[in-house]
């Protein structure tokens, strides 16, 4: 396909920044919680590329015609953006995960039930011009002109040079599922694979029960890979809400001995006993939860621990009743009883509607 820039190319990335940078020359955008995607188009030819350089077309068929409608039938462009699914004014990342399915019929059904949108935030090429060496502000103007009257499911991300507006987005729209704020320099060129933007994300801590662990893929039996975290809900159930795996190799080896006493008789009365027994009964068989959706060969088996340890972890976003990303281990909390590790410790952000961010669209 004769695209202006031939795929695949690495998207430009952002590095974590603790505070919103301010001063002349900074531009701010909401940080979307979806699937990063680059759109390559030359007239009727269209290709959607994921962040890890793989094709996305088959998983989001409902976006193909709207993207072909942008700029007219002969338009040529390369856009960078995010594929999102919103329901009731709120982003639904779990609905995106369901799309990564081998059956085309299943994908088609979900495309009709929960259609996706594409939010564009950069223009790498347009017409006959490769814009990667152009300043960000110039690329933004080309993007705004291209998306002056787009289809309903193709959106131009809001942008501002006012840090007050950016802080408002950061504080208010988390309730709609936004992941934070991205900051870019006005003169920034598009640098594939480089972390040249700044991302400011929500960061909180939670005290969690450590109820199990997984071995590290490079050292089963000698290195701990991740700790399985739980919180008690109002029904008295210990809910698995994610993992923490931010350890050095030395610390991973130390954890083997540290956790050993808590492995003794761990399955007796364990709140996740049925989960472990189900896993054992299905050993060697394919079953839901046994392999990763993203890496079919990844081993997700686990070892139970008596739910007596408490640790504090830092997290950025809660999606439903689970951590959206892996957490960062902060410290052990021997002073806190596991029974106090409850969901009510987590502050809730009042919901905000994404329509307010787009002025009603």
C-alpha positions in Angstrom: 0.0 0.0 0.0 1.5 3.4 -1.1 1.3 5.3 2.2 3.0 8.6 2.7 4.9 7.0 5.6 5.2 3.2 5.4 4.1 1.3 8.5 5.0 0.2 11.0 6.7 3.0 12.9 7.1 3.5 16.6 4.9 6.1 18.2 6.5 9.0 20.2 6.2 8.3 23.9 6.0 10.3 27.2 8.0 10.1 30.4 6.4 10.2 33.8 6.6 13.7 35.4 5.6 14.4 39.0 4.3 17.9 38.4 2.6 19.8 35.5 5.4 21.7 33.7 4.5 25.4 33.2 5.9 28.3 31.3 6.0 29.6 27.8 5.9 27.0 25.0 4.0 24.3 26.8 0.9 22.7 25.3 -1.4 20.4 27.2 -3.8 17.6 26.2 -5.9 15.1 28.2 -4.2 11.7 28.5 -6.7 9.1 27.1 -7.1 5.7 28.6 -7.4 3.5 25.5 -5.4 1.7 22.9 -2.7 3.8 21.2 -3.1 3.7 17.4 -1.5 5.2 14.3 -3.8 5.6 11.3 -2.1 5.3 7.8 -4.4 6.3 4.9 -4.0 6.8 1.2 -7.4 7.2 -0.4 -9.3 4.0 0.1 -6.3 2.2 1.6 -6.3 2.2 5.4 -4.1 0.6 8.0 -4.4 0.8 11.8 -1.2 0.1 13.8 -1.0 -0.6 17.5 1.7 0.8 19.9 3.6 -2.5 19.6 3.6 -2.3 15.8 0.9 -4.8 15.1 -2.3 -4.4 13.0 -5.5 -3.3 14.7 -7.9 -3.2 11.8 -9.7 -6.5 12.5 -10.5 -5.6 16.1 -12.2 -2.3 15.3 -14.1 -2.7 12.0 -16.5 0.1 12.8 -13.7 2.7 12.6 -12.6 1.9 9.1 -15.3 3.8 7.1 -15.4 6.9 9.4 -11.6 7.2 9.0 -12.0 6.8 5.2 -14.4 9.7 5.3 -11.9 12.1 6.9 -10.7 14.7 4.4 -12.6 13.3 1.4 -12.2 10.2 -0.7 -8.6 11.0 -1.9 -7.1 12.1 1.4 -3.7 11.0 2.5 -2.5 11.2 6.1 -0.9 9.6 9.0 -2.5 10.3 12.4 -1.5 9.4 15.9 -4.2 9.0 18.5 -6.1 6.7 20.8 -8.9 4.2 20.3 -11.4 4.5 23.1 -14.8 3.2 24.0 -17.2 5.4 26.0 -20.4 4.5 27.7 -22.7 6.8 29.6 -20.0 9.6 29.3 -17.2 7.5 30.8 -14.3 5.6 29.2 -14.5 1.8 29.5 -11.1 0.2 29.1 -12.5 -3.3 29.8 -14.7 -3.0 26.7 -11.5 -2.5 24.7 -9.9 -5.6 26.1 -12.9 -7.7 25.0 -12.2 -6.8 21.4 -8.9 -8.7 21.3 -10.7 -11.9 20.3 -9.9 -14.4 17.6 -13.5 -14.8 16.4 -14.5 -12.1 13.8 -18.2 -12.8 14.6 -17.6 -11.9 18.3 -15.7 -8.7 17.3 -18.5 -7.7 14.9 -21.1 -8.2 17.7 -19.2 -6.1 20.1 -18.5 -3.4 17.5 -22.3 -3.0 17.2 -23.0 -3.1 20.9 -20.1 -0.9 22.1 -18.7 1.0 19.1 -15.3 2.6 19.5 -14.1 6.1 18.6 -10.7 7.4 17.5 -9.3 10.5 19.3 -6.6 12.1 17.2 -3.8 14.1 18.8 -1.0 14.3 16.2 -0.6 14.5 12.5 2.6 12.9 11.1 1.8 13.4 7.5 -0.9 15.0 5.4 -1.4 15.4 1.6 2.1 15.1 0.2 3.9 16.4 3.3 5.9 14.4 5.8 5.4 16.5 9.0 7.6 14.6 11.5 10.2 17.3 11.4 7.7 20.1 11.8 7.1 21.8 15.2 4.2 20.5 17.2 2.2 23.7 16.8 2.4 23.4 13.0 1.3 19.7 13.1 -1.6 20.7 15.4 -2.8 23.3 12.9 -2.7 20.7 10.1 -4.6 18.3 12.3 -7.3 20.9 13.2 -7.8 21.7 9.5 -8.1 18.0 8.6 -10.6 17.3 11.3 -12.6 20.5 10.9 -15.8 18.5 10.2 -15.1 14.8 11.0 -17.5 11.9 11.4 -19.0 11.5 14.8 -16.6 8.7 15.9 -13.5 10.6 14.9 -12.6 13.2 17.4 -9.9 15.9 17.8 -8.4 15.9 21.3 -8.9 19.2 23.2 -5.7 21.1 23.7 -4.7 24.2 25.6 -1.7 26.4 26.5 -3.3 27.4 29.8 -2.0 25.3 32.8 -5.1 26.2 34.8 -7.3 24.5 32.2 -4.9 21.5 32.2 -5.2 21.2 36.0 -9.0 21.4 35.7 -8.9 18.4 33.3 -6.6 16.6 35.6 -8.8 17.1 38.7 -12.3 16.9 37.2 -12.2 14.4 34.3 -10.6 11.5 36.1 -14.2 10.5 37.0 -14.8 10.1 33.3 -11.9 7.7 33.0 -9.1 10.1 31.7 -5.6 8.9 32.7 -4.1 12.4 33.4 -2.5 15.1 31.3 0.1 15.1 28.5 2.4 18.1 28.1 4.3 18.9 24.9 6.7 21.6 23.8 5.4 23.9 21.0 8.6 23.3 19.0 8.7 19.5 19.6 9.3 17.4 16.4 7.7 14.0 16.2 10.4 11.6 17.4 9.3 7.9 17.0 10.2 5.7 20.0 11.5 8.6 22.0 10.1 9.7 25.4 10.0 13.4 24.6 6.6 14.3 26.0 5.7 14.6 29.7 2.8 12.6 31.3 1.3 13.7 34.6 -0.8 10.9 36.1 -2.8 10.4 39.2 -0.9 8.7 41.9 -2.3 7.4 45.1 -1.5 4.7 47.7 -3.5 1.8 49.1 -2.8 -0.8 51.8 -3.5 -4.2 50.4 -3.6 -7.8 51.6 -0.9 -10.0 50.0 -2.7 -13.3 49.4 -0.4 -14.9 46.9 2.5 -14.6 44.4 3.7 -15.7 41.0 7.1 -17.0 40.2 9.3 -14.9 37.9 9.5 -16.3 34.4 13.3 -16.2 34.5 13.6 -17.9 37.9 10.8 -20.2 38.9 11.4 -21.4 42.5 14.3 -18.9 42.9 12.7 -15.4 42.2 9.3 -13.9 42.9 7.7 -12.2 40.0 4.7 -10.4 41.4 2.6 -10.3 44.6 -1.2 -10.7 44.3 -3.1 -8.0 46.0 -6.5 -8.1 47.6 -9.0 -5.8 49.4 -12.1 -6.8 51.4 -15.4 -5.7 50.1 -18.6 -5.0 52.0 -19.8 -8.6 51.6 -16.7 -9.8 53.5 -15.0 -11.2 50.3 -11.3 -10.7 49.6 -11.3 -9.3 46.0 -8.3 -9.7 43.8 -7.6 -6.3 42.4 -4.1 -6.5 40.8 -0.4 -7.1 41.4 2.7 -5.4 42.3 6.0 -6.4 40.6 8.4 -3.4 41.0 11.3 -5.3 42.5 15.0 -5.6 41.7 16.4 -9.1 40.9 18.1 -9.1 44.4 14.8 -8.3 46.1 13.0 -10.9 44.1 15.4 -13.6 45.5 15.0 -12.3 49.0 11.3 -12.5 48.8 11.4 -16.2 48.3 12.7 -16.7 51.8 10.6 -13.9 53.3 7.4 -15.4 52.0 8.2 -19.0 52.8 6.6 -19.0 56.3 3.3 -17.7 54.8 3.1 -20.6 52.3 2.7 -23.1 55.1 -0.9 -24.4 55.1 -1.8 -21.4 53.0 -4.6 -23.1 51.1 -6.5 -24.1 54.3 -9.4 -21.6 54.6 -7.8 -19.3 51.9 -10.4 -16.9 50.4 -9.3 -17.8 46.9 -9.1 -21.5 47.5 -11.7 -22.3 44.8 -9.6 -20.3 42.3 -6.5 -22.4 43.1 -8.4 -25.7 43.0 -10.0 -24.8 39.7 -6.5 -24.0 38.3 -5.2 -27.4 39.5 -8.1 -29.3 38.1 -7.7 -27.6 34.7 -3.9 -28.0 34.5 -2.9 -28.7 30.9 -6.2 -27.5 29.6 -7.1 -24.1 28.2 -9.4 -22.2 30.6 -10.5 -18.6 31.2 -7.8 -16.7 33.2 -5.1 -19.3 32.6 -3.3 -17.4 29.9 -2.8 -13.7 29.3 -5.0 -12.1 26.7 -1.9 -10.3 25.3 0.5 -13.2 25.5 -1.1 -16.6 25.0 2.0 -18.3 26.4 2.3 -16.4 29.6 2.0 -18.5 32.7 -0.5 -17.0 35.2 -0.4 -19.8 37.7 0.1 -18.6 41.3 1.1 -19.7 44.8 -1.2 -19.0 47.8 -0.1 -17.2 50.9 -1.9 -17.0 54.2 -3.6 -13.6 53.9 -1.7 -12.1 56.9 0.8 -9.7 55.1 -0.1 -6.1 54.3 1.8 -3.9 52.0 1.4 -0.3 50.7 1.4 0.2 47.0 1.2 3.3 44.8 -1.3 3.2 41.9 -2.5 5.6 39.3 -6.0 4.5 38.3 -8.8 2.3 39.5 -10.9 0.7 36.7 -14.0 -0.6 38.4 -12.8 -2.7 41.3 -9.3 -3.4 40.0 -6.1 -1.5 39.5 -5.9 -0.4 35.9 -2.1 -0.9 35.7 0.5 -2.8 37.8 1.3 -0.9 41.1 4.5 0.2 42.7 5.5 -1.5 45.9 6.2 1.1 48.6 6.7 -0.7 51.9 5.4 -3.5 54.2 2.8 -2.5 56.8 3.3 -4.8 59.8 1.4 -2.3 61.9 -1.9 -2.7 59.9 -4.2 -5.7 60.3 -5.3 -7.3 57.0 -9.0 -6.9 58.1 -8.6 -3.1 57.7 -7.6 -3.4 54.0 -10.9 -2.4 52.6 -12.2 -0.7 49.5 -13.5 2.2 51.6 -9.9 3.5 51.9 -9.9 4.5 48.3 -11.1 8.0 47.5 -13.7 8.2 44.8 -13.5 10.9 42.1 -17.0 12.3 41.3 -18.0 11.3 37.8 -17.7 13.8 35.0 -19.1 13.5 31.5 -16.7 13.3 28.5 -19.3 15.3 26.5 -18.3 18.3 28.7 -14.7 18.0 27.6 -15.7 18.1 23.9 -18.3 20.8 24.3 -21.3 18.4 23.9 -20.0 16.1 21.2 
